[in-house]
Amino acid sequence: MHPYKKIGYLAFLALHLGIIVNFNLFGLNGYQRAEVFDQLSNNGKRVFTAIKNYLPTRVPYVFVPYAHLAGIDTGYGLFAPNVPSAVSAAFELTDAAGRSTASLPMLNTREGLDRFNVNFNTFKNFEEIRPLLAYGWAIRMLELNPGHNKITVVIGSHLQPSMEAYRQGERAKFIESVRYEFELDGENNE
């Protein structure tokens, strides 16, 4: 292999690993939140307190597009000891006979997931448009599931227990935050 090619590969590898380390160090800032910090062991609290002043406070903007393409910005770094509670949307569909079916949005592509996340982040940040976004999701789910005339959009989070509580038998719980119910009128039930 040509020496310049080797140098190029090594430089690319060093840059790639540098971006991974940068994202991981930036991600450790999440430990400053009280609900996360309180779950650390006493040794973990001491270590984090000692290093927190040296952590980057932001990720350089030029790294963000590459990190997104490479999958580095997933929110999970080299390790993920405190996975955050995942906020999610679920749908309860009811047909004319009163039979209910629970459904989760099917997002089979990265683009579909990104589009849903943009919608969902908008949903979380702007309270006044939440019913409109929920209505839009409900209409789309009814289109994907014909024969149903009622739909309930349920937003909530999965509360994960601490490792100690998990060892004692506690499991994740779904905590419902908000519920929107929509019903098609009988004449336009297509």
C-alpha positions as CSV (number, residue, x, y, z in Angstrom):
1,M,0.0,0.0,0.0
2,H,1.2,3.5,-0.9
3,P,2.5,5.4,2.2
4,Y,0.3,8.4,1.5
5,K,-2.7,6.1,1.4
6,K,-1.8,4.6,4.8
7,I,-1.4,8.1,6.2
8,G,-4.8,9.1,4.8
9,Y,-6.4,6.1,6.3
10,L,-4.8,6.6,9.7
11,A,-5.8,10.3,9.6
12,F,-9.4,9.4,8.8
13,L,-9.4,6.8,11.6
14,A,-8.0,9.3,14.1
15,L,-10.6,11.9,13.1
16,H,-13.4,9.3,13.3
17,L,-12.3,8.1,16.8
18,G,-11.9,11.7,17.8
19,I,-15.5,12.5,16.9
20,I,-16.7,9.4,18.8
21,V,-14.8,10.4,21.9
22,N,-16.1,14.0,21.6
23,F,-19.7,12.9,21.4
24,N,-19.2,10.5,24.3
25,L,-17.6,13.2,26.5
26,F,-20.3,15.6,25.5
27,G,-23.0,13.0,26.4
28,L,-21.6,12.7,29.9
29,N,-23.0,16.2,30.6
30,G,-26.3,14.4,31.0
31,Y,-25.1,13.2,34.4
32,Q,-25.4,16.8,35.7
33,R,-29.2,16.3,35.8
34,A,-30.2,15.5,39.4
35,E,-32.3,12.5,38.5
36,V,-29.4,10.9,36.7
37,F,-26.6,12.0,39.1
38,D,-28.6,10.6,42.1
39,Q,-28.5,7.1,40.5
40,L,-24.7,7.0,40.4
41,S,-22.8,5.1,43.0
42,N,-20.8,7.1,45.5
43,N,-17.6,6.4,43.5
44,G,-19.3,7.4,40.3
45,K,-20.4,10.7,41.9
46,R,-16.9,11.4,43.0
47,V,-15.4,10.6,39.5
48,F,-18.1,12.6,37.7
49,T,-17.6,15.6,40.0
50,A,-13.8,15.4,39.4
51,I,-14.1,15.4,35.6
52,K,-17.2,17.5,34.9
53,N,-15.3,20.8,34.5
54,Y,-13.2,19.2,31.7
55,L,-16.1,17.9,29.6
56,P,-16.9,19.7,26.3
57,T,-20.0,21.9,26.6
58,R,-20.9,21.6,22.9
59,V,-20.0,19.5,19.9
60,P,-18.3,21.4,17.1
61,Y,-20.9,22.1,14.4
62,V,-18.7,20.7,11.6
63,F,-18.8,17.2,13.2
64,V,-22.6,17.0,13.4
65,P,-23.4,16.0,9.8
66,Y,-20.7,13.4,9.7
67,A,-21.8,12.1,13.1
68,H,-25.4,11.8,11.9
69,L,-24.3,9.9,8.8
70,A,-22.0,7.6,10.7
71,G,-24.6,6.9,13.4
72,I,-22.4,8.4,16.2
73,D,-25.1,10.8,17.3
74,T,-27.6,8.1,18.4
75,G,-27.5,9.2,22.1
76,Y,-25.7,6.1,23.2
77,G,-22.0,6.3,23.4
78,L,-19.3,3.7,24.2
79,F,-21.4,2.7,27.1
80,A,-24.9,3.6,28.3
81,P,-25.3,3.0,32.0
82,N,-28.4,5.2,32.4
83,V,-30.6,4.9,29.4
84,P,-33.1,7.7,29.5
85,S,-36.9,7.1,29.6
86,A,-38.1,6.8,26.1
87,V,-41.1,9.0,25.2
88,S,-43.3,7.3,22.7
89,A,-46.6,7.4,20.9
90,A,-49.0,4.4,20.7
91,F,-52.4,4.1,19.0
92,E,-55.5,2.3,20.1
93,L,-57.8,1.6,17.1
94,T,-61.4,0.6,17.5
95,D,-63.7,-0.8,14.8
96,A,-67.5,-0.5,14.4
97,A,-68.0,-3.7,16.4
98,G,-66.1,-2.2,19.4
99,R,-63.0,-4.4,19.0
100,S,-59.8,-2.6,20.0
101,T,-56.3,-3.1,18.6
102,A,-53.1,-1.4,19.9
103,S,-50.6,-0.3,17.3
104,L,-47.2,1.3,17.3
105,P,-46.1,3.4,14.3
106,M,-44.1,1.3,11.9
107,L,-41.0,3.2,11.0
108,N,-38.9,0.9,8.8
109,T,-36.5,3.5,7.4
110,R,-34.1,6.0,8.9
111,E,-35.9,8.8,7.0
112,G,-39.3,7.7,8.4
113,L,-37.8,7.7,11.9
114,D,-36.3,11.1,11.4
115,R,-39.6,12.5,10.1
116,F,-41.5,11.1,13.1
117,N,-38.8,12.4,15.6
118,V,-39.1,15.9,14.1
119,N,-42.9,15.7,14.5
120,F,-42.5,14.3,18.0
121,N,-40.0,16.9,19.1
122,T,-42.4,19.6,17.8
123,F,-45.2,17.8,19.7
124,K,-43.1,18.0,23.0
125,N,-42.1,21.6,22.6
126,F,-45.2,23.4,21.5
127,E,-48.2,22.6,23.7
128,E,-50.7,24.6,21.7
129,I,-50.3,22.5,18.5
130,R,-50.3,19.1,20.2
131,P,-53.9,18.3,19.4
132,L,-53.4,19.2,15.7
133,L,-50.3,16.9,15.4
134,A,-52.1,14.1,17.3
135,Y,-55.0,14.5,14.8
136,G,-52.6,14.3,11.9
137,W,-51.1,11.1,13.3
138,A,-54.6,9.6,14.0
139,I,-55.7,10.3,10.4
140,R,-52.6,8.6,9.0
141,M,-53.1,5.6,11.2
142,L,-56.7,5.3,10.2
143,E,-55.6,5.4,6.6
144,L,-53.1,2.6,7.2
145,N,-55.7,0.6,9.2
146,P,-59.1,0.7,7.3
147,G,-62.2,-0.4,9.0
148,H,-61.7,1.4,12.2
149,N,-63.8,4.4,13.3
150,K,-62.2,5.4,16.6
151,I,-58.6,6.0,17.5
152,T,-56.9,7.1,20.6
153,V,-53.4,8.6,20.5
154,V,-51.5,7.8,23.7
155,I,-48.3,9.6,24.6
156,G,-46.2,8.4,27.5
157,S,-42.8,7.3,28.6
158,H,-41.2,4.1,29.7
159,L,-39.8,4.6,33.1
160,Q,-36.8,2.4,33.6
161,P,-35.9,1.2,37.1
162,S,-32.5,1.6,38.6
163,M,-30.2,-1.4,38.4
164,E,-30.7,-2.1,42.1
165,A,-34.5,-2.0,41.7
166,Y,-34.3,-4.2,38.6
167,R,-32.4,-6.8,40.6
168,Q,-35.2,-6.8,43.2
169,G,-37.8,-7.6,40.5
170,E,-39.0,-4.1,39.4
171,R,-39.6,-3.8,35.7
172,A,-40.1,-0.9,33.3
173,K,-43.5,0.9,33.5
174,F,-45.3,2.9,30.9
175,I,-46.5,6.2,32.3
176,E,-49.2,7.8,30.2
177,S,-48.8,11.5,29.9
178,V,-51.6,12.6,27.5
179,R,-54.4,10.9,25.5
180,Y,-56.3,12.2,22.5
181,E,-59.4,10.5,21.3
182,F,-60.9,10.9,17.8
183,E,-63.9,9.3,16.1
184,L,-65.1,9.3,12.5
185,D,-68.7,10.2,12.0
186,G,-70.9,7.4,10.7
187,E,-71.5,9.0,7.2
188,N,-67.9,9.5,6.3
189,N,-66.5,6.2,7.6
190,E,-64.5,5.3,4.5
